[in-house]
Amino acid sequence: MYKIEKKPWGYKLIFGDIVSTEEMKKWVEDSKKALATAPSKFGVMVDMRTLKPLSPEAKAVMEEGQKLYKAKGMERSAVILSSAVLTLQFKRIAQESGIYQWERYIDAGKDPNAEKTAEEWIVNGKDPDKK
């Protein structure tokens, strides 16, 4: 399951449960449509609290999608997770796709205000890693 929501500061992406390679490809196509009217600079919040680990094939498509958002003007992104395994997987994906320096990872289990923390990073550049 995935969802793309337009926000005043950019886009909120929600990924949940098991996302197949086919569904991930559809997300990339839907993202292309959503980003067609994107401002030149924007932020992205990604809520992955209920996402299960991705297959290698779906992971490759996720990397393609991350590169797309960066190429279209993404300045900063914040990923909200609740799994140590997914945190490691997505940090690796971000390093491979070249967006790691603009992305922060927020553990929803440790931060009850994860969405507020994410928005502070996206909008104001307040680094959650430097509390």
C-alpha positions in Angstrom: 0.0 0.0 0.0 1.2 3.5 -0.8 -0.2 7.0 -0.9 1.0 10.3 -2.2 -0.3 13.5 -0.5 0.4 17.1 -1.5 1.4 19.3 1.4 2.2 23.1 1.6 5.9 22.2 2.0 5.9 19.3 -0.6 4.8 15.7 -0.5 3.9 13.2 2.2 4.4 9.6 1.1 3.0 6.7 3.0 4.1 3.1 2.5 2.5 0.3 4.5 2.4 -3.4 4.8 4.0 -5.3 1.9 4.7 -3.3 -1.3 5.2 -5.5 -4.3 7.6 -4.6 -7.2 4.5 -4.0 -9.4 3.0 -1.7 -6.8 6.3 0.1 -6.4 6.5 0.7 -10.2 3.0 2.1 -10.0 4.2 4.5 -7.2 7.0 5.7 -9.5 4.5 6.4 -12.3 2.1 8.1 -10.0 5.0 10.1 -8.6 5.9 11.3 -12.1 2.4 12.6 -12.5 2.4 14.3 -9.1 5.8 15.9 -9.6 4.8 17.3 -13.0 3.4 20.3 -11.2 5.9 20.4 -8.3 7.6 23.6 -7.3 11.3 23.9 -8.1 12.2 23.2 -4.4 10.2 21.0 -2.0 10.4 18.6 0.9 9.3 15.0 1.3 8.0 13.2 4.4 7.9 9.4 4.1 5.9 7.5 6.7 7.0 3.8 6.7 5.8 2.8 10.2 4.0 -0.2 9.0 6.1 -1.1 5.9 7.5 -4.6 5.8 11.1 -5.0 4.3 11.2 -4.7 0.6 12.3 -7.4 -1.9 15.5 -6.7 -3.8 13.4 -5.9 -6.9 11.1 -3.5 -5.1 14.2 -1.9 -3.4 15.7 -1.2 -6.9 12.4 0.5 -7.9 12.4 2.5 -4.7 15.9 3.8 -5.5 14.6 4.9 -8.9 11.8 6.8 -7.2 14.1 8.5 -4.8 16.3 9.7 -7.6 13.2 11.0 -9.4 12.2 13.1 -6.4 15.7 14.5 -6.0 16.0 15.3 -9.7 12.6 17.2 -9.6 13.7 19.5 -6.7 13.6 17.6 -3.4 15.7 19.6 -0.9 15.2 17.5 2.2 13.3 14.4 3.2 12.5 12.8 6.5 11.6 9.1 6.9 9.5 7.9 9.8 10.1 4.3 10.7 9.4 1.9 13.6 11.7 -1.0 12.6 15.5 -1.2 13.0 15.7 -3.5 10.0 13.9 -1.1 7.7 15.9 1.8 9.1 19.1 0.0 8.0 17.6 -1.0 4.6 16.5 2.6 3.8 19.7 4.2 5.0 21.5 1.9 2.5 19.0 2.7 -0.3 19.6 6.4 0.3 23.3 6.0 0.2 23.0 4.1 -3.1 20.6 6.6 -4.6 22.7 9.6 -3.6 20.1 11.3 -1.3 21.6 10.3 2.1 22.9 13.8 2.9 19.4 15.3 2.6 17.5 12.6 4.4 16.9 12.0 8.1 15.5 9.0 9.8 13.1 9.3 12.7 12.3 6.3 15.0 8.6 6.7 15.8 9.1 4.4 18.8 11.5 6.8 20.4 9.9 10.1 19.2 6.2 10.5 19.9 6.2 13.7 17.8 7.8 12.0 14.8 5.7 13.9 12.2 6.4 17.3 13.9 10.1 16.4 14.1 10.1 15.4 10.4 8.3 18.6 9.4 10.8 20.7 11.4 13.7 19.1 9.3 11.8 19.6 6.0 10.7 23.1 6.5 13.3 24.7 8.8 16.3 22.5 8.4 16.3 21.6 12.1 18.4 18.4 12.2 16.8 15.7 14.4 20.2 14.0 14.6 21.6 17.1 16.5 19.1 17.4 19.3 
